[in-house]
Amino acid sequence: MVQVTVQSMSRPPALPPLFNLTAESLLADTHRLLERARKVQDDVVAAVTDKTATLANTLLPLIREENAQLYERQQIEFYAAVSIDAAVREASQKASSLFDDFDTDTAARQDVYDLLIAVRDSGEVLDAESQRWLTKSISSFERNGLSLSADGRASLKRINADLTKLELEYIDRCDDAAELWCTREELDGLDASLLDEMGAGAVHSMQQRVHNSHTRWRVYEAAANTCHANVPLLRQVAALRLEKAKLLGHDSYGSLRMAGRMDSDPVKMQRFLENIVDRLAPVKDTLVSTCRKMKHDDLESRHEEDDGKFYSWDRPYYSEKLLSHKYALDSKTVSEYFALDETVTRMLGIFEHVMSLTFQELRKSDSGNLASDGNGDVIIWQDEVQVFAVWDTSSSSSAGSNFLGWLYMDMHPREGKRSGFSDQPVCPAYTNIDGTRKYAATALVCNFDKPTKQKPCLLNHGEVVLLFHELGHAMHDLVSQTQYARFSGASCGDFNEAPSQMLEEWCWYPETLRKLSRHYSNLSPEYMQTWQADVDAGRSKATTGQPDTLPEDLINALVRSKQAKSIVRTLGLANVSLFELALTSASSSEAVEALDTTLLWHETACKTFSFDMPSKLVPAQANQPMWFTVDGLYVYLASQVYSSDMFATVFKQDPMSKEAGLRYRRTVLENGSSVDEGELLESLLGRAPNTDALFESIRIR
């Protein structure tokens, strides 16, 4: 088994961040940072001309100020997600708005932009990271209209204001509740708890679990029609986006949005997505045929009429049945082998081994020694938060020089805490002017159920994958060795998810599943009693003797189910990506005016999934906020190509290889986003990435 390091705390070379701000001091710090940043900008502009602008007198002062601001800013904004004090959370949100206003003001500073252009045009040779900072900064200014005339900037400001208003109106309407009256018989199959609450996520749960096919259609129809008023907004937004793109010198909004990314050509992206759909056609058709047969047998057994067709609202229900029946996957039994705390410990052990790291948990006895005022409570924001000091064990560096940063784990829900599951950077890493290091801090902010004395929090396999994914983001933050704070961790939209998507593969490998799993009955006498009581009552499947690691039959069922899950997920991403590309690829006002987004949505889904076209088209596209909350849905599939290729090339032969792990860490993760991500990939792979590994990984076995 792999186990995380447990030993007394070695003293890190720097103190951890302190969480002792009040609402008043937080806002005071925000104003201090903003005043200092404005002064630095003003001082540079006052002291430097277009003819004298250099790295030393222009870029470095701006970069150093940005580094220092980001180091405090990220922590100030982090309070909004986790603080137990409502006033502090509110102050953090206000601070975030002030920082955003500052960013907007900076983006409009023609004087700063002119100096950056002067440095670019001077011919001065810059180091690679400074050159990347300069190029990215100029691009950001120009996306905000600094290369335009005064009239052009005024037009851009108007367009952006109109877009913001429409997008907020659209997103707000997506939260409107759909009203539908059903009898309990019509909702047969839905858990009693869901039936009583009907909160967020109810539509998906009903489409996935309700047995009655007509009820599933009614749920789909009601949810779509609730946001019918959003349909014209999609066309209005498309028109404004096209106007903005033309103003900034692009043929379409898709071209503008993809500029500067790894995948910068909308036409090539369209071909890439269509190629995915075409290459998946054989396995997709097999899957749909299986589901269609399941639907026929299901309707026949319940004496419901079958029209012989398979619709989009049928997919969630029959996909779930396929997994539970064909692959014999007992999700409840699987979860008994993944108690949260034990699974986290084992995951960290895998990262220790593969990436040459050590995690040392701060105990109560350590905390006071590491706080500047001797008060260990200020090292965390809530008393259940765990803190780990993270060290590099890949070399015999001098004491302290192999320290990397701080990892926090805030794993359970509480009042006022941000919902969801994510890794959130707390402080970025960077190098000071004197060569000393400012260390990264990053936090897993999750909402897993709290354990009790009788039973731990048990994770289903999807949650295990999610946890490993988010820890992957944390590792990217912690091992980055960039000079500048803005490049710490990942930031490129095309590549941001790829490292963590690659790490998800570990959760599907038999060897790793054995290392990650341990039946919860082994963890305490109380848990053993709970499990034995469940066995006696028939609530847990008994085994021969006490269970230990995940048994081979469940491992095999998980591995076999991966292909079906991956196909459905990949087609789903291709579907929404193709629809979104069509929304953003219009290059003329006539093309925008001709957009029928409801027809486009159904045609795209039918082509992608081989669904049958319904006789009645409802605006299911109009209740999806993701068209405005995700900056390019295609990036998820693009990064999946990269992640599959990296895993197949570097780790497939031995996922636990320390040599492969260290090469991956050195080549990709340590560079953060300071190097073009395409270059990093080619350096790791020894060639340009391709889709072969993706298709190999999702074939049906």
Residue pairs with C-beta under 8 A, 6 or more apart in sequence:
1 346
1 349
1 515
1 518
2 346
2 349
2 350
2 352
2 353
2 515
3 345
3 346
3 349
4 345
4 346
4 348
4 349
4 352
4 359
5 352
5 358
5 359
5 360
6 360
6 361
7 360
8 366
9 360
9 362
9 363
9 366
9 369
9 370
9 389
10 360
10 389
10 391
10 399
11 369
11 370
12 370
12 389
12 400
12 403
12 439
13 400
13 401
13 403
13 437
14 403
14 437
14 438
14 439
15 370
15 371
15 372
16 362
16 370
16 379
16 387
16 389
16 406
16 441
17 75
17 379
17 406
17 426
17 427
17 441
18 371
18 372
18 378
18 379
19 79
19 378
19 379
19 380
19 381
20 375
20 378
21 29
21 76
21 79
21 88
22 85
22 87
22 88
23 85
23 87
23 88
23 90
23 91
24 91
26 76
26 79
26 88
26 91
26 92
26 95
27 91
27 94
27 95
29 72
29 76
30 76
30 95
30 98
30 99
31 98
33 69
33 72
33 73
34 98
34 99
34 102
36 65
36 69
37 65
37 66
37 69
37 102
38 102
40 61
40 62
40 65
41 62
41 65
41 106
41 109
41 112
43 61
44 57
44 58
44 61
44 62
44 112
44 115
45 111
45 112
45 115
47 57
48 57
48 58
48 115
49 118
50 114
50 115
50 117
50 118
51 118
53 115
53 116
53 118
53 119
53 122
54 119
54 122
54 124
55 119
55 124
55 126
55 130
58 115
58 116
58 118
58 119
59 116
59 119
59 126
59 130
59 133
59 134
60 433
62 112
63 130
63 133
63 484
64 433
66 484
66 485
66 486
67 428
67 430
67 438
67 484
67 485
70 428
70 485
70 486
71 427
71 428
71 430
71 438
71 485
73 99
74 425
74 426
74 427
74 428
75 426
75 427
75 441
76 92
76 95
76 96
77 92
77 95
77 96
77 99
78 92
78 424
78 425
78 426
78 443
79 88
79 89
79 91
79 92
79 381
80 89
80 92
80 93
80 96
80 418
81 417
81 418
81 424
81 445
82 381
82 382
82 410
82 417
82 418
82 443
82 445
83 89
83 92
83 381
83 416
84 381
84 382
84 414
84 416
86 416
89 416
106 112
107 140
107 141
107 144
107 146
108 144
108 146
108 153
110 146
112 141
113 138
113 141
113 146
116 134
116 137
116 138
116 141
117 138
119 134
120 134
120 135
120 138
126 134
128 674
128 675
129 482
129 483
129 484
129 487
129 674
132 487
132 674
132 675
132 676
133 484
133 486
133 487
136 260
136 486
139 259
139 260
141 147
142 248
143 248
143 256
143 259
144 156
145 152
145 153
145 156
145 157
145 247
145 248
146 153
148 155
148 156
148 247
148 248
152 247
155 247
156 244
156 247
156 248
159 240
159 243
159 244
159 247
160 244
162 240
163 237
163 240
163 241
163 244
166 233
166 236
166 237
166 240
167 237
167 628
169 233
170 230
170 233
170 234
170 237
170 625
170 627
170 628
171 625
171 628
171 629
173 227
173 229
173 230
174 227
174 230
174 623
174 624
174 625
176 226
176 227
177 226
178 203
178 219
178 222
178 223
178 225
178 226
179 222
180 218
180 219
180 222
182 215
182 218
184 195
185 212
186 210
186 212
186 214
186 215
187 195
187 206
187 210
187 212
187 215
188 210
188 211
188 212
189 209
189 210
189 211
189 212
190 205
190 206
190 209
190 210
191 205
191 209
194 202
194 205
194 206
194 209
203 219
203 220
203 223
204 316
206 215
206 216
206 219
207 216
207 219
207 220
207 313
207 316
207 317
208 316
208 317
208 319
208 320
209 317
209 320
210 216
210 219
210 317
211 298
211 302
211 317
212 304
213 295
213 299
213 304
213 314
213 317
214 304
216 313
216 314
216 317
217 311
217 313
219 313
220 312
220 313
220 618
220 620
221 616
221 618
223 620
223 623
224 618
224 619
224 620
224 622
224 623
225 618
225 619
226 623
227 619
227 622
227 623
228 619
228 622
229 622
230 619
230 622
230 623
231 597
231 598
231 619
231 621
231 622
234 583
234 595
234 597
234 621
234 622
234 627
235 592
235 593
235 595
235 597
237 628
238 253
238 583
238 584
238 586
238 592
238 595
239 589
239 592
239 593
241 253
241 256
241 584
242 252
242 253
242 586
242 587
242 588
242 589
242 592
244 253
244 256
245 251
245 252
245 253
245 255
245 256
248 256
250 256
250 259
251 587
252 266
252 584
252 585
252 586
252 587
253 584
253 585
253 586
254 266
254 269
254 581
254 584
254 585
255 265
255 266
257 584
257 631
257 632
258 264
258 265
258 266
258 269
258 632
261 492
261 493
261 494
261 632
262 492
262 494
262 495
262 638
262 676
262 677
262 678
263 269
263 272
263 494
263 634
263 638
266 581
266 584
266 585
269 577
269 581
269 634
269 638
270 578
270 581
270 585
272 637
272 638
272 691
273 574
273 577
273 578
273 581
273 634
273 637
274 578
275 691
276 570
276 574
276 637
276 691
276 694
277 284
277 571
277 574
277 578
277 607
277 608
279 691
279 695
280 567
280 570
280 571
280 695
280 698
283 563
283 567
283 698
283 699
283 700
284 567
284 571
284 609
284 610
285 610
286 700
287 322
287 564
287 567
287 568
287 700
288 310
288 609
288 610
288 611
290 322
290 326
291 310
291 314
291 315
291 318
291 319
291 322
292 310
294 318
294 321
294 322
294 325
295 306
295 310
295 314
295 318
296 306
296 308
298 318
298 321
299 305
299 306
300 306
309 612
310 318
310 610
310 611
310 612
311 611
311 612
311 614
312 602
312 605
312 606
312 609
312 611
312 614
312 620
315 568
315 609
315 611
319 564
319 568
322 564
323 329
323 561
323 564
323 565
324 331
326 564
327 557
327 560
327 561
327 564
328 557
329 554
329 557
329 558
329 561
330 541
330 554
330 557
331 460
331 461
333 540
333 541
333 554
334 460
334 461
334 550
334 554
334 558
335 458
335 459
335 460
335 461
336 458
336 519
336 520
336 521
336 531
336 540
336 547
337 517
337 518
337 519
337 520
337 547
337 549
337 550
337 554
338 458
338 459
338 460
338 461
338 463
338 464
338 516
338 517
339 451
339 456
339 457
339 458
339 459
339 518
339 520
339 523
339 527
340 411
340 448
340 451
340 456
340 457
340 458
340 459
341 451
341 456
341 457
342 456
342 518
342 520
342 523
343 459
343 464
343 467
343 516
343 517
344 409
344 411
344 467
346 515
346 516
346 517
346 518
347 467
347 468
347 471
347 516
348 359
348 388
348 471
349 515
350 506
350 512
350 515
350 516
350 656
351 357
351 359
351 471
351 475
352 358
352 359
352 393
353 656
353 658
353 661
354 655
354 656
354 657
354 658
354 660
354 661
355 475
355 479
355 661
355 662
355 664
355 665
356 392
356 393
356 394
356 658
356 661
356 662
356 665
357 390
357 391
357 392
357 393
357 404
357 475
357 478
357 479
358 390
358 391
358 393
359 388
359 389
359 390
359 407
360 388
360 389
360 390
360 391
361 386
361 387
361 388
362 370
362 379
362 386
362 387
362 388
362 389
364 376
366 376
367 376
367 377
367 379
367 380
367 387
368 374
368 375
368 376
369 376
370 376
370 379
371 378
371 379
377 383
379 387
380 387
380 408
381 410
382 410
382 414
384 410
384 411
384 412
385 408
385 409
385 410
386 408
386 409
386 411
387 406
387 407
387 408
387 409
388 406
388 407
388 408
388 409
389 403
389 406
390 403
390 404
390 405
390 406
390 407
390 478
391 402
391 403
391 404
392 402
392 403
392 404
392 479
393 402
394 402
394 662
394 665
395 402
403 439
404 429
404 439
404 440
404 478
404 479
405 427
405 429
405 439
405 440
405 441
405 442
405 477
405 478
406 426
406 439
406 440
406 441
406 442
407 441
407 442
407 443
407 444
407 474
407 478
408 426
408 441
408 442
408 443
408 444
409 443
409 444
409 446
410 417
410 443
410 444
410 445
410 446
411 444
411 446
411 448
412 446
412 447
412 448
412 449
412 450
412 457
413 419
413 447
413 450
417 445
417 447
418 445
419 447
420 445
420 446
420 447
421 445
421 446
421 447
421 448
421 466
421 467
421 470
422 444
422 445
422 446
422 470
422 473
423 442
423 443
423 444
423 445
423 470
423 471
423 473
423 474
423 477
424 442
424 443
424 445
425 440
425 441
425 442
425 443
425 477
425 488
425 489
426 441
426 442
426 443
427 438
427 439
427 440
427 441
428 438
428 440
428 477
428 480
428 485
428 486
428 488
428 489
429 437
429 438
429 439
429 440
429 477
429 478
429 480
429 481
429 482
429 485
429 488
430 437
430 438
430 482
430 483
430 484
430 485
430 488
431 437
431 438
431 482
431 483
432 438
438 485
440 477
440 478
440 480
440 488
440 489
442 473
442 474
442 477
442 478
442 489
443 474
444 467
444 470
444 471
444 474
446 467
446 470
448 457
448 459
448 463
449 457
450 457
451 457
453 526
454 526
454 527
454 529
454 530
455 520
455 527
455 530
456 520
456 523
456 527
458 520
459 467
461 507
461 558
464 507
464 516
465 504
465 507
468 503
468 504
468 506
468 507
469 500
469 501
469 503
469 504
470 500
471 503
472 499
472 500
472 502
472 503
472 504
473 489
473 490
473 499
473 500
475 499
475 669
476 489
476 490
476 499
476 500
476 669
476 672
477 488
477 489
479 665
479 669
479 670
480 487
480 488
480 489
480 669
480 670
480 671
480 672
481 670
481 671
481 672
482 488
482 671
482 672
482 673
482 674
483 674
484 674
486 673
487 672
487 673
487 674
488 672
489 672
489 673
490 496
490 499
490 672
490 673
491 672
491 673
492 673
492 677
493 631
493 632
493 635
494 635
494 638
494 639
494 677
495 639
495 642
495 673
495 677
495 681
496 635
496 639
497 635
497 636
497 639
497 640
497 643
498 639
498 640
498 642
498 643
498 646
499 643
499 668
499 669
500 643
501 639
501 640
501 643
502 642
502 643
502 644
502 646
502 647
502 651
504 643
505 643
505 647
505 651
505 655
505 697
506 512
506 655
507 513
507 516
508 558
508 559
508 562
509 655
510 552
510 555
510 556
510 559
511 655
511 656
512 655
512 656
513 550
513 555
513 558
514 549
514 550
514 555
517 549
517 550
518 548
518 549
519 531
519 546
519 547
519 548
519 549
520 527
520 531
521 527
521 528
521 530
521 531
521 532
521 546
521 547
522 528
522 546
522 547
522 548
528 546
531 540
534 540
535 541
535 542
543 551
560 701
563 698
563 699
563 700
563 701
564 700
566 697
566 698
567 698
567 700
570 637
570 640
570 694
570 698
571 608
571 609
573 633
573 636
573 637
573 640
574 608
574 637
575 604
575 605
575 608
575 609
576 624
576 626
576 633
577 633
577 634
577 636
577 637
578 604
578 608
579 600
579 601
579 604
579 621
580 627
580 632
580 633
580 634
581 634
582 600
582 604
583 595
583 597
583 600
583 627
586 592
586 595
597 619
597 621
597 622
598 617
598 618
598 619
598 621
598 622
599 617
600 621
601 619
601 620
601 621
602 613
602 614
602 617
602 620
603 613
605 611
606 612
606 613
621 627
626 633
640 694
641 689
641 690
641 691
641 693
641 694
642 681
642 689
644 693
644 694
644 696
644 697
645 681
645 685
645 689
645 690
645 691
645 692
645 693
645 694
646 664
646 668
646 681
646 684
646 685
647 693
647 697
648 692
648 693
648 696
648 697
649 684
649 685
649 686
649 693
650 660
650 663
650 664
650 684
650 685
651 657
651 660
651 661
651 664
654 660
663 684
664 684
667 680
667 683
667 684
668 680
668 681
668 684
671 680
681 688
681 689
682 688
682 689
